[in-house]
Amino acid sequence: MQNSRLFSLPILILLAAPSVFACVCAGTTVEESFKEATAIFTGKFLRSEYRKGVKNQLREVDLENTGKQVDYEVLSYVFETDKWWKGEAKREVVLYTDHTRDPDGTQHISDCDVSFEVGREYLIYAYGEGDEFGTGACSLTKRISRPAKDIKALNRLARAVATQ
């Protein structure tokens, strides 16, 4: 009897856990990321907030598969930008994540999301359309204290595009 309780405990924990989506990354270079990214900029992370009315592709697929309709919120990150290498320069940018929250508090998380610390500066490689950008663990997004080699390459790539 005790063995069956020990076996069922991990199963109960997994069933009660929020949805989690795995992330698999392949290596990339600054040059490849420059071509693929919609926007590349440095900026200070101001705050995170949940926003309603933003569609999340992973959550939409999950809802479609289960046949449910839920008015979820998407976790977003707000940045004050500094320098731009690619994209339409804006003073403030919002990055949308794959982290969502349902009205009952249930959260759906992807390990592809990147975490940020308020007040820190970051080099952001953003992807998306219009004003709906995202980034992730597989991008070259990183704290500004580490991207000296990236910035040198970005300056070179941006100059090359500007002279074409």
DSSP file (Angstrom, degrees, kcal/mol; ACC not computed):
  #  RESIDUE AA STRUCTURE BP1 BP2  ACC     N-H-->O    O-->H-N    N-H-->O    O-->H-N    TCO  KAPPA ALPHA  PHI   PSI    X-CA   Y-CA   Z-CA
    1    1 A M     >        0   0    0      0, 0.0     4,-1.6     0, 0.0     5,-0.1   0.000 360.0 360.0 360.0 -43.5    0.0    0.0    0.0
    2    2 A Q  H  >  +     0   0    0      1,-0.2     4,-2.2     2,-0.2     5,-0.2   0.877 360.0  55.2 -63.7 -36.8    2.8    2.4    0.9
    3    3 A N  H  > S+     0   0    0      1,-0.2     4,-2.0     2,-0.2    -1,-0.2   0.881 105.6  51.9 -62.7 -38.5    4.5    1.8   -2.5
    4    4 A S  H  > S+     0   0    0      2,-0.2     4,-2.0     1,-0.2    -1,-0.2   0.851 108.9  50.8 -69.1 -32.2    1.4    2.7   -4.3
    5    5 A R  H  X S+     0   0    0     -4,-1.6     4,-1.6     2,-0.2    -2,-0.2   0.914 110.1  49.3 -67.6 -42.7    1.1    6.0   -2.4
    6    6 A L  H  < S+     0   0    0     -4,-2.2    -2,-0.2     1,-0.2    -1,-0.2   0.878 112.9  47.9 -64.1 -36.5    4.8    6.8   -3.2
    7    7 A F  H  X S+     0   0    0     -4,-2.0     4,-0.8     1,-0.2    -1,-0.2   0.883 112.0  48.6 -70.1 -39.3    4.1    6.1   -6.9
    8    8 A S  H  X S+     0   0    0     -4,-2.0     4,-2.4     1,-0.2    -2,-0.2   0.735  96.4  72.0 -77.2 -22.3    0.9    8.2   -7.0
    9    9 A L  H  X S+     0   0    0     -4,-1.6     4,-2.3     1,-0.2    -1,-0.2   0.945  98.4  45.7 -60.9 -50.1    2.4   11.3   -5.3
   10   10 A P  H  > S+     0   0    0      0, 0.0     4,-2.4     0, 0.0    -1,-0.2   0.886 112.4  52.7 -61.4 -35.4    4.6   12.3   -8.3
   11   11 A I  H  X S+     0   0    0     -4,-0.8     4,-2.3     2,-0.2    -2,-0.2   0.920 109.2  48.8 -64.8 -43.0    1.7   11.7  -10.7
   12   12 A L  H  X S+     0   0    0     -4,-2.4     4,-1.9     2,-0.2    -1,-0.2   0.896 110.6  51.1 -62.7 -40.5   -0.5   14.0   -8.5
   13   13 A I  H  X S+     0   0    0     -4,-2.3     4,-1.1     1,-0.2    -2,-0.2   0.924 110.9  48.2 -63.6 -43.7    2.1   16.7   -8.5
   14   14 A L  H  < S+     0   0    0     -4,-2.4     3,-0.3     1,-0.2    -2,-0.2   0.886 111.4  50.1 -64.4 -38.9    2.5   16.5  -12.3
   15   15 A L  H  < S+     0   0    0     -4,-2.3    -1,-0.2     1,-0.2    -2,-0.2   0.837 112.7  46.6 -68.9 -32.0   -1.3   16.7  -12.8
   16   16 A A  H  < S+     0   0    0     -4,-1.9    -1,-0.2    -5,-0.2    -2,-0.2   0.637  93.5  99.8 -84.2 -14.6   -1.6   19.8  -10.5
   17   17 A A  S  < S-     0   0    0     -4,-1.1     3,-0.1    -3,-0.3    89,-0.0  -0.317  81.9-101.8 -71.8 154.2    1.4   21.6  -12.1
   18   18 A P        -     0   0    0      0, 0.0    90,-0.2     0, 0.0    -1,-0.1  -0.274  51.0 -81.0 -67.5 162.3    0.8   24.4  -14.6
   19   19 A S  E     -a  108   0A   0     88,-0.8    90,-3.6    91,-0.0     2,-0.4  -0.417  50.8-167.7 -63.7 138.5    1.2   23.6  -18.3
   20   20 A V  E     -a  109   0A   0     88,-0.2     2,-0.5    -2,-0.1    90,-0.2  -0.998   9.7-157.8-132.9 135.4    4.9   23.7  -19.4
   21   21 A F  E     -a  110   0A   0     88,-1.8    90,-2.5    -2,-0.4    91,-0.3  -0.949  20.0-129.2-114.3 131.2    6.2   23.7  -22.9
   22   22 A A        -     0   0    0     -2,-0.5     2,-0.4    88,-0.2    90,-0.1  -0.365  14.5-145.4 -79.5 157.3    9.8   22.6  -23.6
   23   23 A C        -     0   0    0     88,-0.1     2,-0.5    -2,-0.1    -1,-0.0  -0.986  11.0-171.7-126.4 131.2   12.4   24.6  -25.5
   24   24 A V        -     0   0    0     -2,-0.4     2,-0.3     2,-0.0   114,-0.1  -0.990  13.4-164.7-123.7 123.3   15.1   23.2  -27.8
   25   25 A C        -     0   0    0     -2,-0.5     2,-0.4   112,-0.1   114,-0.0  -0.835  11.6-157.7-113.4 144.8   17.7   25.6  -29.2
   26   26 A A        -     0   0    0     -2,-0.3    -2,-0.0   112,-0.1     0, 0.0  -0.890  40.1 -93.0-110.7 149.5   20.2   25.3  -32.0
   27   27 A G        -     0   0    0     -2,-0.4     2,-0.3     1,-0.0    -1,-0.1  -0.227  46.1-174.4 -61.2 149.9   23.3   27.6  -32.0
   28   28 A T        -     0   0    0    111,-0.1     2,-0.2    -3,-0.0    -1,-0.0  -0.957  15.3-133.7-142.7 160.6   23.1   30.8  -33.9
   29   29 A T     >  -     0   0    0     -2,-0.3     4,-2.5     1,-0.1     5,-0.2  -0.661  29.4-110.4-109.6 167.4   25.5   33.7  -34.8
   30   30 A V  H  > S+     0   0    0     -2,-0.2     4,-2.5     2,-0.2     5,-0.2   0.897 120.2  53.4 -61.6 -40.5   25.1   37.4  -34.6
   31   31 A E  H  > S+     0   0    0      2,-0.2     4,-1.7     1,-0.2    -1,-0.2   0.925 111.0  44.5 -62.7 -45.6   25.0   37.5  -38.4
   32   32 A E  H  > S+     0   0    0      1,-0.2     4,-2.2     2,-0.2    -2,-0.2   0.917 114.8  49.0 -63.8 -43.3   22.1   34.9  -38.6
   33   33 A S  H  X S+     0   0    0     -4,-2.5     4,-2.8     1,-0.2    -2,-0.2   0.853 106.4  56.7 -66.1 -34.9   20.2   36.7  -35.8
   34   34 A F  H  < S+     0   0    0     -4,-2.5    -1,-0.2     1,-0.2    -2,-0.2   0.908 110.8  44.4 -61.8 -41.9   20.6   40.1  -37.5
   35   35 A K  H  < S+     0   0    0     -4,-1.7    -2,-0.2    -5,-0.2    -1,-0.2   0.908 120.2  39.9 -67.3 -42.7   19.0   38.7  -40.6
   36   36 A E  H  < S+     0   0    0     -4,-2.2    -2,-0.2    -5,-0.1    -3,-0.2   0.807  94.3  92.0 -82.1 -32.1   16.2   36.9  -38.7
   37   37 A A     <  -     0   0    0     -4,-2.8    90,-0.2    -5,-0.2     3,-0.1  -0.314  59.2-153.5 -68.6 146.6   15.3   39.4  -36.0
   38   38 A T  S    S+     0   0    0     88,-2.3     2,-0.3     1,-0.3    89,-0.2   0.820  83.8  11.9 -81.6 -37.3   12.6   42.0  -36.6
   39   39 A A  E     -B  126   0A   0     87,-1.9    87,-3.3    48,-0.1     2,-0.4  -0.998  60.2-170.7-143.9 142.6   14.2   44.4  -34.1
   40   40 A I  E     +BC 125  86A   0     46,-2.0    45,-2.9    -2,-0.3    46,-1.6  -0.987  28.9 136.2-135.2 125.2   17.5   44.6  -32.3
   41   41 A F  E     -BC 124  84A   0     83,-1.9    83,-3.6    -2,-0.4     2,-0.4  -0.972  46.5-118.0-156.9 165.1   18.0   47.2  -29.6
   42   42 A T  E     +B  123   0A   0     41,-2.3    40,-3.1    -2,-0.3    41,-0.4  -0.868  43.4 154.0-106.3 150.7   19.5   47.8  -26.1
   43   43 A G  E     -BC 122  81A   0     79,-2.1    79,-2.7    -2,-0.4     2,-0.5  -0.989  43.3-103.4-169.5 162.4   17.2   48.9  -23.4
   44   44 A K  E     -BC 121  80A   0     36,-2.7    36,-2.4    -2,-0.3     2,-0.5  -0.813  36.7-122.7 -96.5 130.7   16.4   49.1  -19.7
   45   45 A F  E     + C   0  79A   0     75,-2.5    74,-3.3    -2,-0.5    34,-0.2  -0.619  33.9 174.9 -74.6 119.1   13.9   46.6  -18.3
   46   46 A L  E     -     0   0A   0     32,-2.9     2,-0.3    -2,-0.5    -1,-0.2   0.887  51.6 -36.4 -92.9 -47.7   11.2   48.8  -16.6
   47   47 A R  E     - C   0  78A   0     31,-1.2    31,-3.0    71,-0.1     2,-0.3  -0.991  42.9-122.9-169.7 163.2    8.5   46.3  -15.5
   48   48 A S  E     + C   0  77A   0     -2,-0.3     2,-0.3    29,-0.2    29,-0.2  -0.915  33.2 166.5-116.0 151.0    6.5   43.2  -16.2
   49   49 A E  E     - C   0  76A   0     27,-2.2    27,-3.0    -2,-0.3     2,-0.4  -0.986  35.6-113.3-158.6 152.7    2.7   43.1  -16.4
   50   50 A Y  E     - C   0  75A   0     -2,-0.3     2,-0.4    25,-0.2    25,-0.2  -0.757  32.8-163.9 -90.0 138.8   -0.1   40.9  -17.5
   51   51 A R  E     - C   0  74A   0     23,-2.3    23,-2.7    -2,-0.4     3,-0.5  -0.981   8.3-144.4-127.7 135.8   -2.1   42.1  -20.5
   52   52 A K  E    S+ C   0  73A   0     -2,-0.4    21,-0.2    21,-0.2     3,-0.1  -0.563  79.0  37.5 -89.1 158.5   -5.5   41.0  -21.8
   53   53 A G  S    S+     0   0    0     19,-0.6     2,-0.5     1,-0.3    -1,-0.2   0.497  81.0 121.9  83.3   3.6   -6.5   40.8  -25.5
   54   54 A V        -     0   0    0     -3,-0.5     2,-0.3    18,-0.2    -1,-0.3  -0.883  59.4-132.6-100.7 126.4   -3.0   39.6  -26.7
   55   55 A K        -     0   0    0     -2,-0.5     2,-0.5    -3,-0.1    18,-0.0  -0.592  15.0-160.2 -80.3 137.2   -3.1   36.3  -28.6
   56   56 A N     >  -     0   0    0     -2,-0.3     4,-2.7     1,-0.1     5,-0.2  -0.979  10.0-149.6-118.8 120.0   -0.5   33.7  -27.6
   57   57 A Q  H  > S+     0   0    0     -2,-0.5     4,-2.1     1,-0.2     5,-0.2   0.892  95.8  47.5 -58.9 -46.0    0.1   31.1  -30.3
   58   58 A L  H  > S+     0   0    0      1,-0.2     4,-2.1     2,-0.2    -1,-0.2   0.915 115.1  46.0 -63.0 -42.4    1.0   28.3  -27.8
   59   59 A R  H  > S+     0   0    0      1,-0.2     4,-2.7     2,-0.2    -2,-0.2   0.885 110.2  53.8 -68.5 -38.1   -2.0   29.0  -25.6
   60   60 A E  H  X S+     0   0    0     -4,-2.7     4,-2.5     2,-0.2    -1,-0.2   0.904 109.6  47.7 -63.1 -41.5   -4.4   29.2  -28.6
   61   61 A V  H  X S+     0   0    0     -4,-2.1     4,-2.5    -5,-0.2    -2,-0.2   0.924 112.1  50.4 -63.9 -44.2   -3.2   25.8  -29.8
   62   62 A D  H  X S+     0   0    0     -4,-2.1     4,-1.6     1,-0.2    -2,-0.2   0.918 112.7  46.0 -59.8 -45.0   -3.7   24.4  -26.3
   63   63 A L  H  X>S+     0   0    0     -4,-2.7     4,-1.5     1,-0.2     5,-1.1   0.887 111.6  52.0 -66.2 -39.3   -7.2   25.8  -26.1
   64   64 A E  H  <5S+     0   0    0     -4,-2.5    -2,-0.2     1,-0.2    -1,-0.2   0.905 109.6  49.7 -63.1 -41.2   -8.1   24.6  -29.6
   65   65 A N  H  <5S+     0   0    0     -4,-2.5    -1,-0.2     1,-0.2    -2,-0.2   0.825 117.5  39.7 -67.6 -31.7   -7.0   21.1  -28.7
   66   66 A T  H  <5S-     0   0    0     -4,-1.6    -1,-0.2    -5,-0.2    -2,-0.2   0.595 103.8-127.9 -93.5 -12.2   -9.1   21.0  -25.5
   67   67 A G  T  <5 +     0   0    0     -4,-1.5    -3,-0.2     1,-0.2     2,-0.2   0.642  62.0 137.9  75.2  13.9  -12.1   22.8  -27.0
   68   68 A K      < -     0   0    0     -5,-1.1     2,-0.5    -6,-0.2    -1,-0.2  -0.516  47.0-147.4 -90.3 158.8  -12.1   25.4  -24.1
   69   69 A Q        +     0   0    0     -2,-0.2     2,-0.4    -3,-0.1    -5,-0.0  -0.984  26.5 168.9-123.9 118.6  -12.6   29.2  -24.4
   70   70 A V        -     0   0    0     -2,-0.5     2,-1.5    32,-0.0    -7,-0.1  -0.994  36.6-138.4-134.0 135.6  -10.6   31.1  -21.8
   71   71 A D        +     0   0    0     -2,-0.4    -2,-0.0   -19,-0.0     2,-0.0  -0.621  43.9 177.3 -90.0  75.4  -10.0   34.9  -21.5
   72   72 A Y        -     0   0    0     -2,-1.5   -19,-0.6    30,-0.1     2,-0.3  -0.255  24.3-132.3 -80.2 165.8   -6.3   34.5  -20.6
   73   73 A E  E     -CD  52 101A   0     28,-2.6    28,-2.3   -21,-0.2     2,-0.5  -0.880  14.2-137.4-114.6 150.7   -3.7   37.2  -19.9
   74   74 A V  E     -CD  51 100A   0    -23,-2.7   -23,-2.3    -2,-0.3     2,-0.3  -0.924  18.0-123.0-111.6 131.4   -0.2   37.3  -21.4
   75   75 A L  E     -C   50   0A   0     24,-2.8    22,-2.2    -2,-0.5     2,-0.3  -0.558  36.8-172.5 -69.7 129.3    2.9   38.3  -19.3
   76   76 A S  E     -CD  49  96A   0    -27,-3.0   -27,-2.2    -2,-0.3     2,-0.4  -0.916  18.2-143.1-126.9 154.1    4.6   41.2  -21.0
   77   77 A Y  E     -CD  48  95A   0     18,-2.8    18,-3.0    -2,-0.3     2,-0.5  -0.962  12.8-150.4-117.6 130.5    7.9   43.0  -20.4
   78   78 A V  E     -CD  47  94A   0    -31,-3.0   -32,-2.9    -2,-0.4   -31,-1.2  -0.884  15.8-174.0-107.1 128.6    8.3   46.7  -20.9
   79   79 A F  E     -CD  45  93A   0     14,-3.0    14,-2.3    -2,-0.5     2,-0.6  -0.934  24.4-142.0-121.9 142.2   11.6   48.2  -21.9
   80   80 A E  E     -CD  44  92A   0    -36,-2.4   -36,-2.7    -2,-0.4    12,-0.2  -0.929  37.0-136.7 -95.6 119.0   12.8   51.8  -22.3
   81   81 A T  E     +C   43   0A   0     10,-2.4   -38,-0.3    -2,-0.6     3,-0.1  -0.358  30.4 173.8 -84.7 159.6   15.1   51.6  -25.4
   82   82 A D  E     +     0   0A   0    -40,-3.1     2,-0.4     1,-0.4   -39,-0.2   0.646  64.7  15.6-123.4 -67.7   18.5   53.2  -25.9
   83   83 A K  E     -     0   0A   0    -41,-0.4   -41,-2.3     6,-0.0    -1,-0.4  -0.934  62.2-155.5-121.6 140.4   20.2   52.2  -29.1
   84   84 A W  E     +C   41   0A   0     -2,-0.4   -43,-0.2   -43,-0.2     3,-0.1  -0.931  21.4 169.0-116.8 137.7   18.7   50.5  -32.2
   85   85 A W  E    S+     0   0A   0    -45,-2.9     2,-0.3    -2,-0.4   -44,-0.2   0.591  77.0  14.7-110.7 -26.3   20.4   48.4  -34.9
   86   86 A K  E    S+C   40   0A   0    -46,-1.6   -46,-2.0     2,-0.0    -1,-0.4  -0.994 101.5  28.5-152.6 142.7   17.3   47.1  -36.6
   87   87 A G  S    S-     0   0    0     -2,-0.3     2,-0.6   -48,-0.2   -48,-0.1  -0.261  97.3 -41.0  99.3 172.6   13.6   47.9  -36.7
   88   88 A E        -     0   0    0     -2,-0.1     2,-0.2     1,-0.1    -2,-0.0  -0.654  66.4-121.3 -78.4 115.7   11.6   51.1  -36.2
   89   89 A A        +     0   0    0     -2,-0.6     2,-0.3    -5,-0.1    -1,-0.1  -0.373  39.7 172.0 -63.6 125.8   13.2   53.0  -33.3
   90   90 A K        -     0   0    0     -2,-0.2    -9,-0.2     1,-0.1     3,-0.1  -0.946  38.4-130.8-130.9 153.0   10.7   53.6  -30.5
   91   91 A R  S    S+     0   0    0     -2,-0.3   -10,-2.4     1,-0.2     2,-0.4   0.844  95.5  29.8 -73.1 -33.4   11.2   54.9  -27.0
   92   92 A E  E     -D   80   0A   0    -12,-0.2     2,-0.4   -49,-0.0   -12,-0.2  -0.990  68.5-171.4-131.9 137.4    9.4   52.1  -25.3
   93   93 A V  E     -D   79   0A   0    -14,-2.3   -14,-3.0    -2,-0.4     2,-0.5  -0.975  11.3-150.3-129.3 141.0    8.9   48.5  -26.4
   94   94 A V  E     -D   78   0A   0     -2,-0.4    39,-0.9    37,-0.3     2,-0.5  -0.950   8.8-159.9-110.7 127.3    6.7   45.7  -25.1
   95   95 A L  E     -De  77 133A   0    -18,-3.0   -18,-2.8    -2,-0.5     2,-0.4  -0.925  10.3-147.2-105.1 128.0    7.9   42.1  -25.4
   96   96 A Y  E     -D   76   0A   0     37,-3.6    39,-0.4    -2,-0.5   -20,-0.2  -0.764  14.0-156.1 -96.2 141.4    5.2   39.4  -25.1
   97   97 A T  E     -     0   0A   0    -22,-2.2    39,-0.1    -2,-0.4    -1,-0.0  -0.429  29.3-115.2-105.0 178.7    6.1   36.1  -23.6
   98   98 A D  E    S+     0   0A   0     -2,-0.1     2,-0.6    12,-0.1    13,-0.1   0.257  84.1 109.2 -94.7   8.4    4.6   32.6  -23.8
   99   99 A H  E     +     0   0A   0    -24,-0.3   -24,-2.8    10,-0.1     2,-0.3  -0.781  48.9 177.4 -87.7 118.6    3.7   32.8  -20.1
  100  100 A T  E     -DF  74 108A   0      8,-2.5     8,-2.5    -2,-0.6     2,-0.4  -0.856  18.9-153.5-123.3 159.4   -0.1   33.1  -19.8
  101  101 A R  E     -DF  73 107A   0    -28,-2.3   -28,-2.6    -2,-0.3     6,-0.2  -0.997  10.4-144.5-134.9 129.8   -2.5   33.3  -16.8
  102  102 A D    >   -     0   0    0      4,-3.1     3,-2.2    -2,-0.4   -30,-0.1  -0.447  34.3-102.8 -85.2 162.9   -6.1   32.2  -16.8
  103  103 A P  T 3  S+     0   0    0      0, 0.0    -1,-0.1     0, 0.0   -31,-0.0   0.795 122.7  57.0 -56.7 -29.2   -8.8   34.0  -14.7
  104  104 A D  T 3  S-     0   0    0      2,-0.1     3,-0.1     1,-0.0    -3,-0.0   0.433 123.9-103.8 -83.3   2.8   -8.7   31.2  -12.1
  105  105 A G  S <  S+     0   0    0     -3,-2.2     2,-0.1     1,-0.3    -1,-0.0   0.302  71.9 146.6  95.3  -9.2   -5.0   31.8  -11.6
  106  106 A T        -     0   0    0     -5,-0.1    -4,-3.1     1,-0.0     2,-0.4  -0.400  35.1-151.4 -62.1 133.3   -3.8   28.8  -13.6
  107  107 A Q  E     - F   0 101A   0     -6,-0.2   -88,-0.8    -3,-0.1     2,-0.5  -0.855  12.3-157.7-112.5 146.8   -0.5   29.6  -15.3
  108  108 A H  E     -aF  19 100A   0     -8,-2.5    -8,-2.5    -2,-0.4     2,-0.3  -0.988  22.0-170.3-123.5 120.4    0.9   28.1  -18.5
  109  109 A I  E     -a   20   0A   0    -90,-3.6   -88,-1.8    -2,-0.5     2,-0.4  -0.848  17.4-158.4-121.8 144.9    4.6   28.5  -18.8
  110  110 A S  E >   -a   21   0A   0     -2,-0.3     3,-1.2   -90,-0.2   -88,-0.2  -0.971  16.9-145.5-117.0 136.5    7.3   27.9  -21.5
  111  111 A D  T 3  S+     0   0    0    -90,-2.5   -89,-0.1    -2,-0.4   -88,-0.1   0.407  93.8  77.9 -80.2   6.5   10.9   27.4  -20.7
  112  112 A C  T 3  S+     0   0    0    -91,-0.3    25,-3.8   -90,-0.1    26,-0.3   0.569  73.4 102.6 -85.6 -10.4   11.7   29.3  -23.9
  113  113 A D    <   -     0   0    0     -3,-1.2     2,-0.4    23,-0.2    23,-0.2  -0.329  67.6-134.5 -72.2 156.9   11.0   32.6  -22.1
  114  114 A V        -     0   0    0     21,-0.2     2,-0.3    -2,-0.0    21,-0.1  -0.870  13.9-138.1-108.4 142.7   13.8   34.8  -20.9
  115  115 A S        -     0   0    0     -2,-0.4     2,-0.3    22,-0.0     0, 0.0  -0.790  18.1-163.7-102.6 150.5   13.8   36.4  -17.4
  116  116 A F        -     0   0    0     -2,-0.3     2,-0.5     6,-0.0     6,-0.0  -0.924  15.3-132.1-130.9 153.5   14.8   40.0  -16.8
  117  117 A E    >   -     0   0    0     -2,-0.3     3,-1.9     4,-0.0   -72,-0.3  -0.919  35.1-107.7-107.1 130.8   15.7   42.1  -13.7
  118  118 A V  T 3  S+     0   0    0     -2,-0.5   -72,-0.2     1,-0.3     3,-0.1  -0.282 103.1  17.6 -56.7 134.5   14.1   45.5  -13.2
  119  119 A G  T 3  S+     0   0    0    -74,-3.3    -1,-0.3     1,-0.3     2,-0.2   0.259  96.8 121.2  88.3 -11.9   16.6   48.4  -13.9
  120  120 A R    <   -     0   0    0     -3,-1.9   -75,-2.5   -75,-0.2     2,-0.3  -0.538  61.2-123.2 -85.9 152.6   19.1   46.2  -15.8
  121  121 A E  E     -B   44   0A   0    -77,-0.2    23,-3.0    -2,-0.2    24,-0.4  -0.759  31.5-174.5 -96.0 140.5   20.2   46.9  -19.4
  122  122 A Y  E     -BG  43 143A   0    -79,-2.7   -79,-2.1    -2,-0.3     2,-0.6  -0.950  30.0-131.5-134.7 152.2   19.8   44.3  -22.0
  123  123 A L  E     -BG  42 142A   0     19,-3.1    19,-1.9    -2,-0.3     2,-0.5  -0.939  37.3-159.1 -97.2 120.3   20.6   43.6  -25.7
  124  124 A I  E     -B   41   0A   0    -83,-3.6   -83,-1.9    -2,-0.6     2,-0.7  -0.899  22.3-167.8-113.1 127.1   17.4   42.4  -27.2
  125  125 A Y  E     -B   40   0A   0     -2,-0.5    11,-0.3   -85,-0.2     2,-0.3  -0.954  27.9-169.3-103.8 108.2   16.9   40.4  -30.4
  126  126 A A  E     -B   39   0A   0    -87,-3.3   -88,-2.3    -2,-0.7   -87,-1.9  -0.749  12.2-165.6-108.5 149.8   13.1   40.7  -30.9
  127  127 A Y  E     +H  134   0A   0      7,-2.8     7,-2.1    -2,-0.3     2,-0.3  -0.969  37.5  73.0-131.6 144.4   10.9   38.8  -33.3
  128  128 A G  E     -H  133   0A   0     -2,-0.3     2,-0.3     5,-0.2     5,-0.2  -0.957  67.1 -73.5 150.2-165.8    7.3   39.5  -34.4
  129  129 A E  E >  S-H  132   0A   0      3,-1.1     3,-2.4    -2,-0.3     2,-0.1  -0.959  83.3 -21.6-130.9 147.9    5.1   41.7  -36.5
  130  130 A G  T 3  S-     0   0    0     -2,-0.3    -2,-0.0     1,-0.3     0, 0.0  -0.342 127.2 -24.8  59.3-125.8    3.9   45.3  -36.0
  131  131 A D  T 3  S+     0   0    0     -2,-0.1     2,-1.0     1,-0.1   -37,-0.3   0.286 114.6  99.6-101.5   8.1    4.2   46.2  -32.3
  132  132 A E  E <   + H   0 129A   0     -3,-2.4    -3,-1.1   -37,-0.1     2,-0.3  -0.775  51.4 165.6-102.1  93.4    3.9   42.6  -31.1
  133  133 A F  E     +eH  95 128A   0     -2,-1.0   -37,-3.6   -39,-0.9     2,-0.3  -0.713  11.9 177.0-105.3 154.8    7.5   41.5  -30.3
  134  134 A G  E     - H   0 127A   0     -7,-2.1    -7,-2.8    -2,-0.3     2,-0.3  -0.939   6.8-168.9-143.8 167.2    8.8   38.5  -28.4
  135  135 A T        -     0   0    0    -39,-0.4     2,-0.3    -2,-0.3   -21,-0.2  -0.885  11.2-170.4-145.2 176.2   12.2   37.1  -27.6
  136  136 A G    >   -     0   0    0    -11,-0.3     3,-1.6    -2,-0.3     5,-0.4  -0.970  42.2 -83.7-163.4 177.3   13.3   33.9  -26.1
  137  137 A A  T 3  S+     0   0    0    -25,-3.8   -24,-0.1    -2,-0.3   -25,-0.1   0.745 120.3  58.1 -62.5 -25.2   16.0   31.7  -24.6
  138  138 A C  T 3  S+     0   0    0    -26,-0.3    -1,-0.3  -114,-0.1  -112,-0.1   0.563  93.5  82.9 -84.5  -8.1   17.1   30.6  -28.1
  139  139 A S  S <  S-     0   0    0     -3,-1.6  -111,-0.1     1,-0.1    -4,-0.0  -0.311  93.4-110.0 -84.0 175.6   17.8   34.2  -29.2
  140  140 A L        +     0   0    0   -111,-0.1   -17,-0.1    -2,-0.1    -3,-0.1   0.244  68.0 140.9 -90.0  13.2   21.0   36.0  -28.4
  141  141 A T        +     0   0    0     -5,-0.4     2,-0.3   -16,-0.2   -17,-0.2  -0.320  24.8 149.3 -56.3 133.9   19.2   38.3  -26.0
  142  142 A K  E     -G  123   0A   0    -19,-1.9   -19,-3.1   -28,-0.0    -2,-0.1  -0.983  51.1 -71.4-161.0 165.3   21.4   39.0  -22.9
  143  143 A R  E >   -G  122   0A   0     -2,-0.3     3,-1.9   -21,-0.2   -21,-0.3  -0.365  47.4-118.5 -62.5 145.8   22.4   41.4  -20.2
  144  144 A I  T 3  S+     0   0    0    -23,-3.0   -22,-0.2     1,-0.3    -1,-0.1   0.671 107.0  73.4 -64.4 -18.4   24.3   44.4  -21.5
  145  145 A S  T 3  S+     0   0    0    -24,-0.4    -1,-0.3     1,-0.2     3,-0.2   0.663 104.0  38.9 -70.1 -13.7   27.3   43.5  -19.4
  146  146 A R  S <  S+     0   0    0     -3,-1.9     3,-0.4     1,-0.1    -1,-0.2   0.526  91.5  80.5-114.9  -5.7   28.1   40.6  -21.7
  147  147 A P     >  +     0   0    0      0, 0.0     4,-2.9     0, 0.0     5,-0.3   0.121  45.1 122.2 -98.6  27.0   27.5   41.5  -25.4
  148  148 A A  H  > S+     0   0    0      1,-0.2     4,-2.0     2,-0.2     5,-0.2   0.894  81.8  46.3 -53.2 -44.6   30.6   43.5  -26.4
  149  149 A K  H  > S+     0   0    0     -3,-0.4     4,-2.0     1,-0.2    -1,-0.2   0.905 113.3  50.2 -64.9 -41.1   31.4   41.1  -29.2
  150  150 A D  H  > S+     0   0    0      2,-0.2     4,-3.0     1,-0.2    -2,-0.2   0.926 109.5  50.3 -61.4 -45.8   27.7   41.2  -30.4
  151  151 A I  H  X S+     0   0    0     -4,-2.9     4,-2.6     1,-0.2    -1,-0.2   0.892 109.0  51.6 -63.5 -40.3   27.6   45.0  -30.3
  152  152 A K  H  X S+     0   0    0     -4,-2.0     4,-1.7    -5,-0.3    -1,-0.2   0.934 113.7  44.3 -60.6 -45.9   30.8   45.2  -32.4
  153  153 A A  H  X S+     0   0    0     -4,-2.0     4,-2.7     2,-0.2    -2,-0.2   0.894 112.1  52.7 -66.5 -40.3   29.3   42.8  -35.0
  154  154 A L  H  X S+     0   0    0     -4,-3.0     4,-2.9     2,-0.2     5,-0.2   0.905 107.2  51.9 -62.5 -41.9   25.9   44.6  -34.9
  155  155 A N  H  X S+     0   0    0     -4,-2.6     4,-2.1     1,-0.2    -1,-0.2   0.920 111.9  47.0 -59.3 -43.6   27.6   48.0  -35.6
  156  156 A R  H  X S+     0   0    0     -4,-1.7     4,-2.0    -5,-0.2    -2,-0.2   0.924 114.4  46.3 -64.2 -45.6   29.4   46.4  -38.6
  157  157 A L  H  X S+     0   0    0     -4,-2.7     4,-2.0     2,-0.2    -2,-0.2   0.897 111.9  50.4 -65.8 -41.5   26.2   44.8  -39.9
  158  158 A A  H  X S+     0   0    0     -4,-2.9     4,-2.3     1,-0.2    -1,-0.2   0.892 110.1  50.6 -65.5 -39.6   24.1   47.9  -39.5
  159  159 A R  H  X S+     0   0    0     -4,-2.1     4,-1.6    -5,-0.2    -1,-0.2   0.908 109.2  51.7 -62.9 -41.3   26.7   50.0  -41.4
  160  160 A A  H  < S+     0   0    0     -4,-2.0     4,-0.3     1,-0.2    -2,-0.2   0.890 111.5  46.4 -63.7 -39.9   26.8   47.5  -44.2
  161  161 A V  H >< S+     0   0    0     -4,-2.0     3,-1.2     1,-0.2    -1,-0.2   0.896 110.2  54.3 -67.5 -40.7   22.9   47.6  -44.5
  162  162 A A  H 3< S+     0   0    0     -4,-2.3    -1,-0.2     1,-0.3    -2,-0.2   0.792 107.1  50.5 -65.6 -29.3   23.0   51.5  -44.4
  163  163 A T  T 3<        0   0    0     -4,-1.6    -1,-0.3     1,-0.2    -2,-0.2   0.468 360.0 360.0 -90.2  -1.2   25.5   51.7  -47.3
  164  164 A Q    <         0   0    0     -3,-1.2    -1,-0.2    -4,-0.3    -2,-0.1   0.472 360.0 360.0 -81.2 360.0   23.5   49.4  -49.6
